[in-house]
Amino acid sequence: MGHFNYKVKTSSGGVTAGMIEAPDLRSAMEKLRVQKFIVLEINETKAGGLEGLKKFLPFGKGVPSKDLTLFSRQLSTLVSSGVPIVQGLNILEEQAENANFKKIINKIREDIESGISIADAMKKHPVAFDELYIGMVKAGEIGGILDVILDRLSGYLESSEDLKNKIKGAMMYPAVVACIAVGASAFMLIAVIPKFSAIFSEIGVKLPLPTRVMLWLSAFIQKYIILLILMPIGGFIGLKQAIKRNRSFAEKVDTFKIHIPVFGLMIKKMSIAKFTSTLGTLVKSGVPILQALETVAKTSGNLVIENALLNAKESIRQGERITEPLKKSNIFPPMVIQMISVGEETGTLDTMLTKIAFFYEREVDDAVKGMTSMIEPLIIVFMGGVIGSMVLALFLPMFEMTNQMSKG
């Protein structure tokens, strides 16, 4: 994906500038024309140096979800209180602590002042507002219930953030213990074992196999430590780019994720919770079901589930029910299919989806707690085994030397 700086003339006659993300120049111009802009100037932004590196890194590009949640809640309160949207955005711009988000709010305010709709103004900033957010804001604008939609959005974002925080909090202890284990092992291999190696050379005792392996491993790590640090980073970047550029490979990775023992079940439950919660929020907000399914598919975070939802969309377009393609995908449990089916038949699809989301959020919470309680002792045993093996390997030659001395 490339980034293009543009200057366009709006339908109201005003001139506005901004940046858009697209695969190439032609696609960027097409995106602007769809929004009924007359393109005056467009140039690709060449990323170099640190900026070029940033696109590969998993941080520094987006807007923190807590900032977006607070923005939605505050804007909802301002709009429901009768404050004009432009004035409300001006207030929120002054209060914003994140520098990137402050600039984005400023650009949105300027675009709205020039006659662009709120949804179209937000659409220019995908780093802050995803398709779900934009789709709901658009529905709120059309239905004249923007304050209600923003309130629902903030509730949805708060729920999603709460689920992520629970998972992060539960995994914090195992992660810290794992880091300590790796750090202690690295310290032993790099700083402690080489000193023993010099002692063993002076003594001239025949070293046991475990000790020789430990000394070889220590020498290998000292020699190739830079390569061993860079390899995981390079592998992560390479995998990320392969997933981004090759959809077939990305689908295989996502399929593998949901079939990993223990972890796969939790990932699947998280995906179902996200899908049902998002779709329920969209349907409740008055977004047409076809548009809602397309939006949910693109924001699902898993290509296997995305394909299943897009198939469901096509079935509905042809006059069929939503449940059949979901059942054929073999991803969603029977309970989910049955509750969605009941929701379709009774006209309470949004209520049923919300209930499914609540159930699976609790399931994810329980699964995370169970997995954490299982991982903690395993990591401790592993750490004790690794450190204990190193200590034993270092003392084996001393035991051998003591035996020889006692025999002599």
C-alpha positions as CSV (number, residue, x, y, z in Angstrom):
1,M,0.0,0.0,0.0
2,G,1.2,3.5,-0.9
3,H,0.4,6.8,0.7
4,F,-0.7,9.8,-1.6
5,N,-0.9,13.4,-0.6
6,Y,-3.7,15.1,-2.5
7,K,-5.4,18.5,-3.1
8,V,-9.1,18.3,-4.3
9,K,-12.0,20.5,-5.0
10,T,-15.2,19.5,-3.1
11,S,-18.8,19.5,-4.5
12,S,-19.4,22.7,-2.5
13,G,-16.6,24.4,-4.3
14,G,-14.1,24.4,-1.4
15,V,-10.5,23.1,-1.7
16,T,-9.2,20.6,0.8
17,A,-6.0,18.5,1.2
18,G,-5.1,15.3,2.9
19,M,-3.5,11.9,2.5
20,I,-5.0,8.6,1.2
21,E,-3.8,5.0,1.2
22,A,-4.1,3.0,-2.0
23,P,-2.2,0.3,-3.9
24,D,-1.3,2.7,-6.7
25,L,-1.9,6.2,-8.1
26,R,-4.9,5.1,-10.3
27,S,-6.6,3.5,-7.3
28,A,-6.0,6.6,-5.2
29,M,-7.6,8.9,-7.8
30,E,-10.5,6.5,-8.2
31,K,-11.1,6.6,-4.4
32,L,-11.2,10.4,-4.5
33,R,-13.6,10.5,-7.5
34,V,-16.0,8.1,-5.8
35,Q,-16.3,10.7,-3.0
36,K,-17.2,13.3,-5.8
37,F,-13.9,15.2,-5.5
38,I,-12.2,16.9,-8.4
39,V,-8.5,16.0,-8.1
40,L,-6.3,19.1,-8.4
41,E,-3.0,17.6,-7.4
42,I,-1.9,14.1,-6.1
43,N,1.6,12.8,-5.3
44,E,2.9,9.7,-3.7
45,T,4.7,10.1,-0.4
46,K,8.0,8.3,-0.5
47,A,8.8,6.7,2.8
48,G,12.5,6.6,3.6
49,G,14.8,6.1,6.6
50,L,12.9,5.8,9.8
51,E,9.5,6.4,8.1
52,G,10.2,3.5,5.8
53,L,11.0,1.3,8.7
54,K,7.8,2.4,10.6
55,K,5.5,0.6,8.1
56,F,7.0,-2.7,9.1
57,L,6.7,-2.1,12.9
58,P,3.6,-3.0,14.9
59,F,3.4,0.4,16.6
60,G,3.5,4.1,16.0
61,K,0.9,4.3,13.2
62,G,-2.6,4.1,14.7
63,V,-4.6,5.9,17.3
64,P,-4.9,4.2,20.7
65,S,-8.3,2.5,21.1
66,K,-8.8,4.2,24.5
67,D,-8.5,7.6,22.9
68,L,-11.0,6.6,20.2
69,T,-13.4,5.3,22.8
70,L,-13.1,8.5,24.8
71,F,-13.6,10.6,21.6
72,S,-16.8,8.7,20.7
73,R,-18.2,9.0,24.2
74,Q,-17.5,12.7,24.4
75,L,-18.7,13.5,20.9
76,S,-21.9,11.6,21.6
77,T,-22.5,13.7,24.8
78,L,-21.8,17.0,22.9
79,V,-24.1,16.2,20.0
80,S,-26.9,15.0,22.3
81,S,-26.6,18.2,24.2
82,G,-27.2,20.2,21.0
83,V,-23.6,21.3,20.4
84,P,-22.9,21.7,16.6
85,I,-20.6,19.0,15.3
86,V,-17.9,21.4,14.1
87,Q,-17.9,23.1,17.5
88,G,-17.8,19.8,19.3
89,L,-14.8,18.6,17.2
90,N,-13.1,21.9,18.0
91,I,-13.5,21.2,21.7
92,L,-12.3,17.6,21.4
93,E,-9.3,18.7,19.3
94,E,-8.1,21.0,22.2
95,Q,-8.6,18.2,24.7
96,A,-6.8,15.5,22.6
97,E,-3.5,14.4,24.2
98,N,-2.3,12.2,21.3
99,A,-0.6,14.4,18.7
100,N,-1.6,12.3,15.7
101,F,-5.2,12.1,16.8
102,K,-5.3,15.9,17.3
103,K,-4.2,16.4,13.7
104,I,-6.8,14.0,12.5
105,I,-9.6,15.7,14.4
106,N,-8.4,19.0,12.9
107,K,-8.6,17.6,9.4
108,I,-12.0,16.2,9.9
109,R,-13.3,19.5,11.3
110,E,-11.9,21.3,8.2
111,D,-13.5,18.8,5.8
112,I,-16.9,19.1,7.5
113,E,-16.7,22.9,7.3
114,S,-16.0,22.6,3.5
115,G,-19.2,20.6,3.1
116,I,-18.1,16.9,3.3
117,S,-20.2,14.5,5.4
118,I,-18.8,13.3,8.7
119,A,-18.5,9.7,7.5
120,D,-16.6,10.7,4.3
121,A,-14.3,13.0,6.4
122,M,-13.5,10.2,8.7
123,K,-13.0,7.8,5.8
124,K,-9.8,9.7,4.9
125,H,-8.1,8.6,8.1
126,P,-8.1,4.7,8.2
127,V,-5.4,4.7,10.9
128,A,-8.0,6.0,13.3
129,F,-11.4,5.0,12.0
130,D,-12.1,1.5,10.5
131,E,-14.9,0.5,8.2
132,L,-17.1,-0.5,11.1
133,Y,-16.8,3.0,12.7
134,I,-17.4,4.8,9.4
135,G,-20.4,2.5,8.5
136,M,-22.1,3.2,11.8
137,V,-21.5,7.0,11.6
138,K,-22.9,7.0,8.1
139,A,-26.0,5.2,9.3
140,G,-26.3,7.7,12.2
141,E,-26.1,10.6,9.8
142,I,-28.7,9.2,7.4
143,G,-31.1,8.3,10.3
144,G,-30.5,11.5,12.2
145,I,-29.4,9.6,15.3
146,L,-25.7,10.4,15.3
147,D,-25.6,10.8,19.1
148,V,-27.3,7.4,19.7
149,I,-24.9,5.7,17.2
150,L,-21.8,7.3,18.8
151,D,-23.1,6.2,22.2
152,R,-23.4,2.6,20.9
153,L,-20.0,2.8,19.3
154,S,-18.3,3.9,22.5
155,G,-20.1,1.1,24.3
156,Y,-18.9,-1.5,21.7
157,L,-15.3,-0.1,21.8
158,E,-15.3,-0.2,25.7
159,S,-16.4,-3.8,25.6
160,S,-13.8,-4.7,23.1
161,E,-11.1,-2.9,25.0
162,D,-12.2,-4.6,28.3
163,L,-11.8,-8.0,26.6
164,K,-8.4,-7.2,25.3
165,N,-7.3,-5.9,28.7
166,K,-8.4,-9.1,30.4
167,I,-6.4,-11.2,28.0
168,K,-3.3,-8.9,28.3
169,G,-3.6,-8.9,32.1
170,A,-4.0,-12.7,32.3
171,M,-0.9,-13.3,30.0
172,M,1.3,-10.7,31.8
173,Y,2.6,-13.0,34.5
174,P,3.5,-15.9,32.2
175,A,5.2,-13.4,29.8
176,V,7.3,-11.9,32.6
177,V,8.3,-15.3,33.9
178,A,9.2,-16.4,30.4
179,C,11.3,-13.3,29.9
180,I,13.1,-13.9,33.2
181,A,13.8,-17.5,32.1
182,V,15.3,-16.4,28.8
183,G,17.3,-13.6,30.4
184,A,18.7,-15.9,33.1
185,S,19.6,-18.6,30.6
186,A,21.3,-16.0,28.3
187,F,23.3,-14.6,31.3
188,M,24.5,-18.0,32.3
189,L,25.5,-18.9,28.7
190,I,27.2,-15.6,27.9
191,A,28.7,-14.4,31.2
192,V,29.1,-17.4,33.6
193,I,29.9,-20.5,31.5
194,P,32.9,-18.9,29.6
195,K,34.7,-18.4,32.9
196,F,34.2,-22.1,33.8
197,S,35.5,-23.0,30.3
198,A,38.9,-21.4,31.2
199,I,39.0,-23.3,34.5
200,F,38.3,-26.6,32.8
201,S,41.1,-26.0,30.3
202,E,43.6,-25.4,33.1
203,I,42.5,-28.5,35.0
204,G,42.8,-30.8,32.0
205,V,40.0,-33.1,33.1
206,K,38.0,-35.0,30.4
207,L,34.7,-33.3,30.2
208,P,31.4,-35.2,30.2
209,L,29.1,-34.9,27.2
210,P,26.5,-32.5,28.9
211,T,29.4,-30.1,29.8
212,R,30.8,-30.3,26.2
213,V,27.4,-29.5,24.8
214,M,26.9,-26.6,27.2
215,L,30.3,-25.1,26.3
216,W,29.7,-25.5,22.6
217,L,26.3,-23.8,23.0
218,S,27.8,-21.0,25.0
219,A,30.5,-20.4,22.3
220,F,27.9,-20.5,19.5
221,I,25.7,-17.9,21.2
222,Q,28.6,-15.6,21.9
223,K,29.8,-15.8,18.2
224,Y,26.4,-15.4,16.6
225,I,24.4,-13.4,19.2
226,I,23.7,-10.5,16.7
227,L,22.4,-13.0,14.1
228,L,20.3,-14.8,16.8
229,I,18.7,-11.5,17.8
230,L,18.1,-10.3,14.2
231,M,16.7,-13.6,12.9
232,P,13.4,-13.5,14.8
233,I,12.9,-9.8,13.9
234,G,13.5,-10.6,10.2
235,G,11.3,-13.6,10.4
236,F,8.5,-11.6,11.9
237,I,8.8,-8.8,9.3
238,G,9.0,-11.4,6.5
239,L,5.9,-13.3,7.7
240,K,4.0,-10.1,8.1
241,Q,4.8,-9.0,4.5
242,A,4.0,-12.5,3.2
243,I,0.6,-12.4,4.9
244,K,-0.1,-8.9,3.6
245,R,0.9,-9.6,0.0
246,N,-0.3,-13.2,-0.5
247,R,-4.0,-13.8,0.4
248,S,-3.8,-17.5,-0.2
249,F,-0.9,-17.8,2.3
250,A,-2.7,-15.5,4.8
251,E,-5.8,-17.8,4.6
252,K,-3.6,-20.8,5.4
253,V,-2.1,-19.0,8.4
254,D,-5.5,-18.0,9.7
255,T,-6.7,-21.6,9.3
256,F,-3.7,-22.9,11.2
257,K,-4.4,-20.4,14.0
258,I,-7.9,-21.7,14.7
259,H,-6.7,-25.3,14.7
260,I,-3.8,-24.9,17.2
261,P,-4.4,-27.1,20.2
262,V,-5.7,-25.1,23.2
263,F,-4.9,-21.7,21.7
264,G,-6.9,-22.3,18.5
265,L,-10.1,-22.8,20.5
266,M,-9.6,-19.5,22.4
267,I,-8.8,-17.7,19.1
268,K,-12.0,-19.1,17.6
269,K,-14.1,-18.0,20.6
270,M,-12.6,-14.5,20.4
271,S,-13.4,-14.3,16.7
272,I,-17.0,-15.4,17.3
273,A,-17.4,-12.9,20.2
274,K,-16.1,-10.1,18.0
275,F,-18.2,-11.1,14.9
276,T,-21.5,-11.4,16.8
277,S,-20.9,-8.2,18.9
278,T,-20.0,-6.2,15.8
279,L,-22.9,-7.5,13.7
280,G,-25.3,-7.0,16.5
281,T,-24.2,-3.4,17.0
282,L,-24.5,-2.7,13.3
283,V,-28.0,-4.3,12.9
284,K,-29.3,-2.5,16.0
285,S,-28.0,0.8,14.6
286,G,-30.0,0.4,11.4
287,V,-27.2,-0.6,9.1
288,P,-28.6,-2.7,6.2
289,I,-27.8,-6.4,6.7
290,L,-25.7,-6.7,3.4
291,Q,-23.6,-3.7,4.3
292,A,-23.3,-4.9,7.9
293,L,-22.0,-8.3,6.8
294,E,-19.5,-6.8,4.4
295,T,-18.2,-4.4,7.1
296,V,-18.0,-7.2,9.8
297,A,-16.2,-9.5,7.3
298,K,-13.5,-6.9,6.6
299,T,-13.0,-6.1,10.3
300,S,-13.2,-9.8,11.5
301,G,-9.4,-10.1,11.7
302,N,-9.5,-13.7,10.3
303,L,-9.8,-14.5,6.6
304,V,-11.5,-17.9,7.2
305,I,-14.3,-16.1,9.1
306,E,-14.3,-13.3,6.5
307,N,-14.9,-15.8,3.7
308,A,-17.8,-17.4,5.6
309,L,-19.4,-14.0,6.2
310,L,-19.0,-12.9,2.6
311,N,-20.6,-16.2,1.5
312,A,-23.5,-15.5,3.9
313,K,-23.8,-12.0,2.3
314,E,-24.1,-13.6,-1.2
315,S,-26.7,-16.1,0.0
316,I,-28.9,-13.2,1.5
317,R,-28.5,-11.3,-1.8
318,Q,-29.9,-14.3,-3.6
319,G,-32.9,-14.5,-1.1
320,E,-31.5,-17.3,1.2
321,R,-31.0,-17.3,4.9
322,I,-27.8,-16.3,6.7
323,T,-27.5,-19.5,8.6
324,E,-26.9,-22.0,5.8
325,P,-23.5,-20.6,4.6
326,L,-22.4,-20.2,8.2
327,K,-23.2,-23.8,8.9
328,K,-21.4,-25.0,5.8
329,S,-18.2,-23.2,6.8
330,N,-17.8,-25.6,9.8
331,I,-16.4,-22.8,11.9
332,F,-19.3,-21.7,14.0
333,P,-20.7,-24.0,16.7
334,P,-24.3,-25.3,16.4
335,M,-25.5,-23.1,19.3
336,V,-24.4,-20.0,17.3
337,I,-26.1,-21.2,14.2
338,Q,-29.3,-22.0,16.1
339,M,-29.5,-18.7,17.9
340,I,-28.9,-16.7,14.7
341,S,-31.6,-18.8,13.0
342,V,-34.1,-18.0,15.8
343,G,-33.2,-14.4,15.6
344,E,-33.9,-14.4,11.9
345,E,-37.3,-16.1,12.3
346,T,-38.4,-13.8,15.2
347,G,-37.0,-10.5,13.9
348,T,-34.7,-10.2,16.9
349,L,-31.4,-10.9,15.2
350,D,-29.6,-8.0,17.0
351,T,-30.7,-9.3,20.4
352,M,-29.6,-12.8,19.7
353,L,-26.2,-11.7,18.4
354,T,-25.7,-9.6,21.5
355,K,-26.5,-12.6,23.7
356,I,-24.1,-14.8,21.8
357,A,-21.4,-12.1,22.1
358,F,-21.9,-11.9,25.9
359,F,-21.8,-15.7,26.2
360,Y,-18.6,-16.0,24.2
361,E,-16.9,-13.1,25.9
362,R,-17.4,-15.0,29.2
363,E,-16.1,-18.1,27.5
364,V,-13.0,-16.3,26.4
365,D,-12.5,-14.9,29.9
366,D,-12.7,-18.4,31.4
367,A,-10.5,-19.9,28.7
368,V,-7.8,-17.3,29.3
369,K,-7.9,-17.9,33.1
370,G,-7.6,-21.7,32.5
371,M,-4.8,-21.4,30.0
372,T,-2.9,-19.0,32.4
373,S,-3.2,-21.4,35.3
374,M,-1.9,-24.2,33.0
375,I,1.0,-22.2,31.5
376,E,2.4,-20.8,34.8
377,P,3.6,-24.1,36.3
378,L,4.8,-25.3,32.9
379,I,7.0,-22.2,32.5
380,I,8.3,-22.5,36.1
381,V,9.2,-26.2,35.6
382,F,10.9,-25.3,32.2
383,M,12.9,-22.5,33.8
384,G,14.0,-24.7,36.6
385,G,14.9,-27.5,34.2
386,V,17.0,-25.3,32.0
387,I,18.9,-23.5,34.8
388,G,19.3,-26.8,36.7
389,S,20.7,-28.5,33.6
390,M,23.3,-25.8,33.2
391,V,24.4,-25.9,36.8
392,L,24.6,-29.7,36.7
393,A,26.6,-29.6,33.5
394,L,29.1,-27.2,35.1
395,F,29.6,-29.2,38.2
396,L,29.9,-32.7,36.6
397,P,33.6,-32.1,35.8
398,M,34.3,-31.1,39.4
399,F,32.6,-34.4,40.6
400,E,34.8,-36.3,38.1
401,M,37.9,-34.5,39.4
402,T,37.0,-35.3,43.0
403,N,36.5,-38.9,42.2
404,Q,39.9,-39.1,40.5
405,M,41.6,-37.4,43.5
406,S,39.9,-39.8,45.9
407,K,41.1,-42.8,43.9
408,G,44.6,-41.4,43.7
